[in-house]
Each structure stands twice: as C-alpha cells, then as structure tokens.
Amino acid sequence: QVQLVESGGGLVQAGGSLRLSCAPSGSILSFTHMGWYRQAPGKQRELVATIHIGGTTNYADSVKDRFTISRDNAKNTVNLQMNSLKSEDTAVYYCNAFRASVGLSAWGQGTQVTVSS
C-alpha cells in the first residue's frame, strides 16, 4: 500500500505563489510517473502536471508558464511550484503516483488551495 502525504496548500491572494510537496512511502524513483491533479467544486478532477521517471514533464495548458513540477531526490519529494496564481486555480490538489509494472495508481488525501481575488 502506497501512502502519499501532501503539504503546502493554503490561502493566497491572486498573483501570489504557493509550493506543494508530495512525499510517498516508497522512493519517488520507483514510480513510472508522479503528478498533481486538482478538483474544483462541481467539476471533474483534472490533470495539472506530471513528471516521468526519466524527467519528462507535462502540463495542462491552463498552468503552463506559471506552474513547475520537480523532483527532489534527496528529500524524496515531488513538488509543484505555483506562481501567478489566479482565482480559477482554487481547488483541492491531489498527488498521484503511478507504477506501470503492477498497474498501481495511488492518491494522496488532497490539500486545499484557495486563491482570493
């Protein structure tokens, strides 16, 4: 059973920044890819950004040039730096870890990000 612990959410004014972190119970390098998703009230969960074990990153169009996903191998965390936040970024953000060899997809408990305009 993979546990994912998220941190870093909170309340910020529009134009501000937040940094989310996700710490899995196993090595971040044991997952095919890890990423961040978000779900706003009344909407479906959507992809925000992913990072492949090889280092390739992928972003939703709505966050390109504002958000950056990265790995910290020393701290065993995957991070999401969010800059120039907008009110439409308000959502619960979830960390995901995927291991292709066993078809495992694990989710964190979610962390609330609220951007006030």
Steps between C-alpha positions, in 0.01 A plus 500: 500500500648832392443801722530852362525796736433844354584835654517867410144599418337811637346838428677748276407815314481504123844547351667326793688172523473168682713187502346157544700192601417132478692236694430135412564204729732351237777651291375756250724326246300176539201657322460525125368848546365727769281801467252750631131515422234737625126504553295816534147493647252359252771404252684183406851431616750624242867458430725787606852365441692172489865403509624174351775292658719610210440865587253592226232738622148565377269790585140598450477793261337711772810483723785502248756774569357548852545163672812284520512136609831363628658217695724530803676165511681582825175578682300240306231748408322619188423869509271739318605864496199714417557862400268773374206324659151579377160457663429219254788303651292457816450126554602200703834382367581128502832326461504185288761227464486242222700180474452341158652159587211416732234740376507690828351848523503658845350827616570734787231640725500839327601849608284809459627794297288815515584807294317817595443768240 
